[in-house]
């Protein structure tokens, strides 16, 4: 494939102008040109192939003769990282130069962090720096890096899920967005949550919100319901004072909010509400400020399904969600049931189901992809204009093998109509399983110039 001028991700050479891939508002982002390529985290853990994970570059340009294929792979230097989530060193929350230039890619299991240069050649990313686990532990005391967000002040902040021994922890690491040196902990002393996972922040509301997964020593070997009963998985949301970097409020979601994972604050910079998916309870919760403090209540419930082969009713297991840039459409994946859903959330307190596709799952539903699929829909990524939704199917290596022992990993594209209708693109199917050097598993997807989960507006 060839790269057209708007895909350049190098420095801003026009002093005083915003960088090419930064956006002043959600409306500005919706008018961005379509993505021509994607970055996809691909892991090898659990596949039986003892080789490093890699960052895949996928051609997303329909006019290209390599459309829907991997056009480059950047391998990591070590085996066993388990690449999971990743993000940019800069984004629209700091709408000044220079432009985004590097991807920050944590190893969720190894606790390494890779700094990958995409400015020099976006189609052939190069590892520029490796932050080793002992450096993270020395500076923060934390391990198991997960969500990465660019933040104002030339900072990259990463949620950290574990301590040095793999027990649960609830803090954040800060990396300099220019030098990529580890600065230390983000939080400014005081009380810390017992667990961590995802986070989002809203500058105009001076608030950061974080969620909880569980203790690495619990989730890494695989899922055990006894660990939930023993309190080794989370059920709380935490609201922080963004400026002071201090925890101000915690909401316990209770039995209907078990394992709250992905957080999606509204993109409107003046909005004071958003959504979080409680994976194990299979519920979407809405959080919002009410009388000076935050409140939360479930607004969507996915009922469990009885299967003879299961000892308990099968939960949907909401593992990811994404909110359109206009804040009107919410998509989420039920990794176990196998359906991808779209809700109209124009009225956030009363979401309305408008579409559903079956993309694998354990319930045995006929696939809407025009081909049989193993696994279930998992990670989601949505273009700025809300017209293209990318879906992968790997969750966590041990969980993949536990629930889908025959997993074959894929990347799909869903076309979204003007009326909100969803259709699988039959010409875009990236097979991560049948490969010359053995199978890989696709996890998070990033679009070349940002996407619906990378940008925060201030």
Helices and strands as residue ranges (DSSP letters): G 5-7, H 26-30, E 37-43, E 54-59, E 70-75, E 83-88, G 92-94, E 102-107, E 113-117, E 126-131, H 133-140, E 142-151, E 155-163, E 168-176, E 182-185, E 199-202, G 203-205, E 207-210, H 216-219, H 225-229, E 236-241, E 246-252, G 254-257, E 260-265, E 273-278, E 283-290, E 293-301, E 318-323, E 329-334, E 339-344, E 352-358, E 380-382, E 388-392, H 397-403, E 410-416, E 422-431, E 441-447
